[in-house]
Amino acid sequence: MARRKSKNIRVGVYGIGRGASFAEQAAAMEGVELAAVCDQRERPLQEFVRSHPGVTGYTDYRKMLEHDLDAVVLANYCTEHAPAAILALQAGKHVQSESIAMKTMGEAVDLVRAVEASGKTYMYAENYAYMNFTQEMAYLYQRGEIGEFRYAEGEYVHPVSVDTKIALSPTFDHWRNWIPATYYCTHSMSPIMYITGLRPVKVNGFVIPYDPKTPAYSETYQRSDLASIIMVQMENGGYAKLLFGSLEKHYVWYRIYGHKGEMENSRTDGGQLLVHREPWNEKPGEPNDVAYHPEFRRFHDLAERSGHGGGDFFMLHEFIEAIRTGVPPYFDIYRGLQMSCLGILAYKSALNNNMAIDVPSFHDQKELAPYEGDNWSCDPADAGPGQPWPSVLGDIKKPKKLRDKVAKRARELRPDWDL
Ligand SMILES: NC(=O)c1ccc[n+]([C@@H]2O[C@H](COP(=O)([O-])OP(=O)(O)OC[C@H]3O[C@@H](n4cnc5c(N)ncnc54)[C@H](O)[C@@H]3O)[C@@H](O)[C@H]2O)c1
């Protein structure tokens, strides 16, 4: 391949649903060049390419990997990231992966080995750790404002209407229709890891089952459970309680207790940060309670213009910095897998009387050995003896009449999917 003159980092984006926002940011960021995008949906792909001169469109991911790229952003289906990441690393590309990092524990083992063998940067794109108030909590924690970690709660609750549910997952086996309720756990967990710097070591999972009284479940293709709670023991002996799923109030909320105080974002004004100290822990001249709307301490103006409370800007920024400097990002392969595996292990726990399960260290080959080739999966494509159903209630049936009705609505709502 001819030597390039430009020092720009050339990025390809795989999947232009959520991925379109990464592509737009890459196109706008100094020192970064959006070179290629890939999506199997021809019409939106062609529209994207037409409005971004110089960007090449691919429907075949392997073909995009032959393009002159430094890095790939994976925003393809949530449960198909690990094989795509391994292909990119083997093709010599740096990788940023959307949530979740992998579908099975076996894939996690393969992925960490592929990253180590490649010497390339791998970043897990956890934007919820990079919102203004979660970054501010990390800043306060690192200054010792609330002392050492004792307990945390991380809640990501995201109910949707029937139409939104169908539009987001318009085919019967789309991952959003079957992914177990514990799996999408990293939006709840990542801020806690980012703030405290601690790693999870043990999980217990609890599942609130599939709910026939919730229309986004009963009137759609949805076959997995309503919500989940994961209890996580952290490496210093403290605990975190994670909640996520489709309960009927949309919010993100994080609370951290240290041995000298507590901090949380407001339940009613999510961007407001509340910091509390008991009178005996108060600093001289300071009040017990402080409430404020934190601003980003770096890149404020750029971050304010991006999605997910500014978190989306930092995803690309941290990735590009890591590539340029060779210093791994905070959410490197090890932390990415440690978070993502909580969902798989917690589902196993929920199906086994909520038993406690050790979280392996992805640095330790001995701890990973039992998971080599582990293909335990709820993906309908992997169904067979020994495989779990996506719901703790078993196989949730969807009658033909309902399926026909949903298929009709999906065609109306998503003309861009050619259903
Ligand atoms: N961090 C966040 O805040 C956030 C928000 C939304 C989505 N996500 C993540 O982004 C990812 C994508 O989600 P989404 O909302 O765009 O929905 P999605 O998963 O339905 O979209 C994936 C896109 O990838 C394309 N694609 C999938 N397989 C392909 C293949 N083999 N070849 C070519 N194209 C293929 C699809 O056509 C589609 O456009 C998921 O991993 C999801 O978890 C993250």
The ligand as a Gaussian input file, in Angstrom:
#p B3LYP/6-31G(d) Opt

LIG

0 1
 N      -23.896000       3.820000      24.186000
 C      -25.104000       4.218000      23.842000
 O      -25.618000       5.180000      24.382000
 C      -25.821000       3.474000      22.760000
 C      -27.045000       3.935000      22.255000
 C      -27.658000       3.207000      21.229000
 C      -27.061000       2.056000      20.732000
 N      -25.875000       1.629000      21.268000
 C      -25.194000       0.443000      20.731000
 O      -24.909000       0.669000      19.352000
 C      -24.995000      -0.550000      18.616000
 C      -25.939000      -0.373000      17.428000
 O      -27.231000      -0.083000      17.904000
 P      -28.309000       0.677000      17.020000
 O      -29.161000       1.447000      17.955000
 O      -27.649000       1.399000      15.918000
 O      -29.252000      -0.480000      16.456000
 P      -28.986000      -1.774000      15.581000
 O      -28.222000      -2.738000      16.376000
 O      -30.295000      -2.182000      15.092000
 O      -28.119000      -1.233000      14.346000
 C      -26.978000      -1.879000      13.887000
 C      -26.651000      -1.432000      12.472000
 O      -25.627000      -2.282000      12.003000
 C      -25.971000      -2.798000      10.721000
 N      -25.447000      -4.172000      10.599000
 C      -25.636000      -5.185000      11.476000
 N      -25.048000      -6.322000      11.035000
 C      -24.461000      -6.019000       9.847000
 C      -23.715000      -6.777000       8.911000
 N      -23.449000      -8.076000       9.098000
 N      -23.277000      -6.145000       7.807000
 C      -23.541000      -4.832000       7.585000
 N      -24.269000      -4.076000       8.446000
 C      -24.711000      -4.647000       9.576000
 C      -27.481000      -2.799000      10.699000
 O      -28.013000      -2.765000       9.382000
 C      -27.826000      -1.547000      11.507000
 O      -27.869000      -0.397000      10.699000
 C      -25.448000      -1.608000      19.609000
 O      -24.324000      -2.286000      20.048000
 C      -26.021000      -0.819000      20.781000
 O      -25.802000      -1.487000      21.995000
 C      -25.253000       2.332000      22.259000

